Amino acid sequence: MTSASSSPSVDLAPHTTEDARWTPRLVLILVALAWPTQLLAAGGILGATATAGVAQAFHTTQVLWFGLTLTLVSTLLTPFVIKLGDLYGKRRVMLAMTALGALGEMLAALAGSFWLVLVGRAIAGFYGPFGALSFAAVRDVFPPRLVKQASGFMGSSVGLVGLLTPFLAGWLVDTWGYRGALWFLAAATAVAFALIALLVPETPRHALDSGFDWLGGLVLGGGLTAVVYAVGQGQSWGWSDVRTLGWLGAGTLALIAFLFVERSSAHPVLNLRVLRRRPVALTLTAGGLGQSVAFTMAGLTILLALFPAIPGVSDGLGWTAHHNAVVGISWNVVMLSTGMLVSRYLRHFDVRRIWCAGLAVMAAGYTLVGFYHGNELQLALTSCLASLGAGVVVAGAPVLVVGVVSRDEQGLGSGMLNMLMNLFGAIVTAGAYAVLGAHSTILKGTAFYLDAGYSWMFWLGAMVALAALVFSLFIPPLREPEEDPVGV
């Protein structure tokens, strides 16, 4: 049951045929939610581009923490963000997250020491779980007949990020160094705060009680953070190293303990009864796996493009960052246009079939990328096929969640999808580096990867996509947002 919001007369208003139409106000709300959501993806590209500059500026061998700090804080906070959004309304929590994100990036840009950069990145990590709320807010704010389209449009807009951000990142870092990228992130996050404050209405509260299970949130967030940290460090430490096994074991024990903590909690941070439902569990697992491939493999392709071509030592393509961005226009346009087209017609078709078809095409595409990636033409053609499927996947995953949870459960569903996507993405990334490392040459302390490693990297993505497809085949028919007893 949905509790009364600050504007109950709006929340309970009867729907008319006008509710099925896009209006300028709804378009602006979608932009206000999509901007900060996809800024997370842009931040990943900008951060990766700035990493080398950070290492050189502060003469540190621990530059891994520049990106890992933000990821760990984001993972730790995700369970709290889900619950706080239901307790106090998603708009309030999103405003707090974007304000802290802008403050953190500004502090990192101004920092004169590496440890202060990390403090700034840690504060910016409060903004990391934004996607756990934004897709759920779509369910609260948009008319039921437009929820699928709006969710699909917001998910597929990541293609626009992939299209433009590499050029932006190169220009910022080449002109102003790593600080240019951080200042841009600070400014863009401040714009996100303004868009939400001006355009996004407050959402209803979906939790009637005011209690909060702080212990459960810490155990769950800490367990997930420990697992992500172990996976992120496993390649450098070694998978059999006592530190890797220790962090993995501690994270696993924390996640098991969370199940017992939640059972005895009067105010559970996550409703386990919802997550135990077969349609929800299958959808979240398949969605997390599929999206982890769509987002992760595109970034890993940069390794192939930028590593040098040294006969017998390194089988990279040896491109410049600018050349990679130019060639990448082809598959990013395909991903963007496919996602937007699919989103436009999601309401008229069975989302499960479209989703499964996207997974199959993405798996076939990355299988072919593994065989054919030796030059611009080969990589562009095979990656375009993979991006054709990826465009369907990023547009369809949020819509699948809409079809298996109620309006009151949407925050939980979107948040869990976000957590699983990050967890599976970390595992896929670690697996990719593991197969690359198995086919590498060490020269002067630097690992250079051979062609077999790149092939298996792409084939790994294809196998994970096929695993998502297997889970998806058992998802039962989805419900329509219009079936919710209470609309916005």
Salt bridges, closest charged atoms under 4 A:
GLU18 OE2 - ARG21 NH1 3.11
ASP19 OD2 - HIS15 ND1 2.54
ASP86 OD1 - LYS90 NZ 3.79
GLU105 OE2 - ARG121 NH1 3.18
ASP140 OD2 - LYS90 NZ 2.89
ASP140 OD1 - HIS206 NE2 2.83
ASP140 OD1 - ARG407 NE 3.64
GLU202 OE2 - ARG92 NE 3.52
ASP209 OD1 - HIS267 ND1 3.15
ASP241 OD1 - ARG243 NE 3.00
ASP350 OD2 - ARG352 NH2 3.08
GLU376 OE2 - HIS323 NE2 2.86
ASP408 OD1 - HIS206 ND1 2.61
GLU409 OE1 - ARG277 NH2 2.93
ASP451 OD1 - HIS373 NE2 2.69
GLU480 OE2 - LYS148 NZ 2.93
GLU482 OE2 - ARG145 NH1 3.85
ASP484 OD2 - ARG139 NH2 3.01
ASP484 OD1 - ARG479 NH2 2.88
